[in-house]
Amino acid sequence: MMKKVETTNFILHAKSDEFYWEGDGQLSIKTFSGGRALYKTDNGFFAVEENRYLLLNNGDYTIAIDEEQEVESFCLFFQHGFAEEVYQTLTNTTNQLLTDPYRDKESLGFFEKTYEMNKSLFLQLQIMKQQYPNRKYDKLWLEEQFHGMMQHLLTAHQIAEKELESIHMLRNSTKVELYRRVATADDFIRAFYKEPIQLKDIAKEACMSTNHLLRTYKQVYGITPHQQLSKLRIQEAKKRLADIEWSITAIALDLGFQSPAAFSKAFKLAIGCSPLDYRKKVILDK
């Protein structure tokens, strides 16, 4: 009989502009500031930027960082069974918890994808990051932080489960599988929106037909894959237009637009003014 491997809750906090690692990891969340990191698992590709975090279940993955400036990582790893323990305390009655506090816990599988960083989670992470260097050996403080963080993750998981209701299927198992595949498509778009990706590329990554992906993606997110791709490109374009070191032509080509003219047309349609006029306004407002 194989001995069960013991795990612990722990934090990895580091800075690097270039990094690569592959291996097996436990349930974890990945956050980054000052740049982005690209992850690959059996479920797909995930780009993690400042306004989002990645949740990975137990399993193999690779991470790559290749940025011009240092990227700060702050990643939390949860011991096996920790999520189930916290979930049980939130869902069982007080009487159940008192009568049988060590009852068997049902396995909990998170949706492996990137999530939006809400304000309360962001603030808790900032506090942890600031205090961690001086309190890394304070086990009680660390455990309290992990319990609070897991409650945030379980809330996000419940929100994701509600998104399942937008998928019109009778069997819950089918809904879950469709949601996972559409989430894979969304993260593929987020990871490669700067590239000239096509609908067939996104559908292939999600293991879906193009028409099925279009219908299901819009049911879940309320927009089409193309609209999501355009939104991400325009958001990044707005950041770069505030930096005069980027020419409008360079922005257009680097973000996957076919030409500066195509970029200007898409930008004006989304924002209401040309890239040049937007740049002038941003510079004047500084």
N, C-alpha and C positions, 0 to 999 in steps of 0.2 A: 504493500500500500504506500502510495506516494505521500510524503510529508507536505502538509499545507504550508506554503511560503508565507511568512509573516510580513506584513507591510505596515508602514506608518504614514501619518500625515506629515508632509514636509513642503518647504518652499524653495524654489530656485530663483535667485535674483542676480542678474548679470547684465553686462553691457558688451556689445560686439558689433562690428560692421560686417563681419564675415564669419559664418558658422555653418557647420553641417553635422548632423547626427542621425543615426537610424538605429532602431532597437525596439524593445518591448516596454510599454509604460502602463501605469495604472490610471484609474479615473482621474482626470485633471482638467484644469482650465488654463488657457494660455492668454496672456495679455502682453501688449507691446506698446511702447511709446517712442516717438522719434523716427519711426519707419515701420516696416512691415516684415513679417516672416511668412514663408510659404510651407505648408504642411501637405503631406500625402499619406493617405491611409488606403485600406482596401475599398473604402466608400467613396473616395474621390480626392479632389484638391481643395485646400482651404487657405485663403489669404487672410492673415490676422493684422488688422490695422488699429489705430488708436481708439476709434469709436466702437469697436466690437471686441468680443472675446470668443475663443474657440473652446468648445467642450468636447473632450475625447474620452471614450470609454476605454476599458482595459484592452490592450492589443498593440500590434506593431504599427509604427509610423516613422516617417522621416521628417526632418525639419531643415530648411535652408534659409539662411539670411545672407543677402548680398546687396548691401546698401553703401552709399558714399559716406554717410555719417554713422556714428554709433547708434545702435538701437538698444533700448533698455527693455529687458524682459522681466516679467514678474509672474511666475507660474506656480499654481497651487496643485499639489498631488494629494489625493484622498486615499486612505487605507481601505482595503477590501471590506465591504459591509458597512462602511460609515454612512453612505447615502441612505441605505435601507434603515439603519438605526434612527437617523434623524427623521426620515419619512414616517416611520412607525409612530414616533412621539407626536407628530403633527396630525396624524389621521386616526389614531386609536383614541378611545375614550379614556378618561382618567381612571375609571374602574379597571379597564383592560390593562392599562400600564402598571397599576398597582398589584393586580392579581397575578399577572404573568409577565413581568418585565423582560424576561429572557426568552420569550416565545420565538419560534422560528420566523424569520423575516422573509417576505417574498422578494425575489430578485428584481431590481429596478434597472431598466435599460433607458438611458437618456437618448434623445435624438442627437446624433453626432453631427454638429454643424456650428456655424458661427452665429452668435446672438448679438443683438444690439445692446450696448452698454447703457443701462438706464442710470439716472442720477444717483439713486441711493446705493447701487452697487459700485459706481465709480467712486463715490465718497468713501465707502468702506475700504475699497482697494487702496485709495490714496493714503488713508490713515494707516493701514497695515504696512504699506511700503515705507512710509516715513518712520514708523516706530520699530519696524523689524530689525534694523541694524543694532539697536540697543536692547531689544527684547527677544532676540532669537533663541536664547537659552531659557526663557521663562515659559515652561511647558504649559502652565495653567492659562496664561494669556494666549498662547498659540492655539490651544484647544478651543477656547472661547471664540477666537476669530474664525476658526474652521467651521464651528457649528453655525455661526452667523452667516458665513459665506454659503454653506450648504442650503440654508433656508432660502437664500436668494436664488440659487440654482433650481431648487424644487418649485419655486414660484414661476420661474421662466419655463420650466418643463410643463407646468399646468397650463400656461398660456399657449404653448406649442400644441398641447393636446386639444385645446379649444379650436385651434386652427384646423384640426382634423375634420371638424364638423362641416367645413366648407366643401369637403370632398363628398360627392354624392354617390356613396357606395353603402350597401347594406351590411356587409361583413366588416367588422372592426379591423381584423387582421389585414384586409385589403387596403383599408384606409391608411393604416400605419405604414404599409409598404409603399404606397403611392406618395405619402407625405415625405418619407425618407428619400425617395427618388427625386421628387421635385426640389427638396432642400439641397440635394446634391447638385442639381442643375443651377440653383441660385448661387451656391458657393462657387461653382465653376465660373459663372459670369463674374462674380466678385473677384475671383483670382486672376482672370484673364481679360478683363474689360478693356485693357490697353491694346490687346491683340485683335486682329481682324477675324474674330471668331464668327461662325455662322450658326444658324439654327440647328443644322444637322450635327454640328460638333457638340452642341449643348445636349441635344437629344441622345446622342451616342453615349456621352458621359453618364447620363441618367438612365441608360438602358430603356428608352422609351421611343415610340415613333414620334415624328415631329408634330403631327396633329394632336396626338394624345397629350404630349408635353404642353403644347399651346393651351389646350382646354383646361388641363389640370393646374398648370402654373397660374393661370388667371383666376381660377377658382380660389386658390390659396392666397395669392399676393395681391389680387385686384388689378394687376397690370400684366402686360405681356413680357416675355424675355427681352424683346427688342427695346421696349420702353424702359426696362430696368437697366439694360446696357447703356442706353442714351443718358439716363439719369446719373449713373455713376461717372460717365465720361464728362458730363457737364459739371458735376460737383468738383471733380479733380481739375477741370479747366479753370474754374473760378479761383481755386487756390493758386494756380500757376500764373494766372493773369495778374495777380497781386504782386508777383515777383518779376521785376523788369528784366531780369537776366534771361527769362524765357521769351523768345520771339513767338509771335502768334503762329507762324508757320511751323516752328518746332513743336509747339503744343499740339497743333492739329495732327501732325504726323506721328508724334509719340503716343497719342491717345487713340490711334487706330482709325482716324478719319481718312477718307480716300484723298482728300485735298484740303487746303486752307479754305477754299470756297464752300466745300461741304460742311466744314466745321463752323464757319460763320453762319451758314444757313440754319444749322441745327441749334446753334447757340442762341441766335436771335429768336427762333421759334420757341425755345424753352424759357429764356430770360426776358425777352422783349427789347433787347438792344444788341448791337454788334459787339464782338469781343473787344474791339478797339475802344468803343464808347464805354464799355464796362471797366476796362483798365483805367481809362481817364478818370472815371468816377471814383474808383477805389483809391487811386493815387491822390486825388483831391481831398478825399475824406480822411486821409492819414494825418 
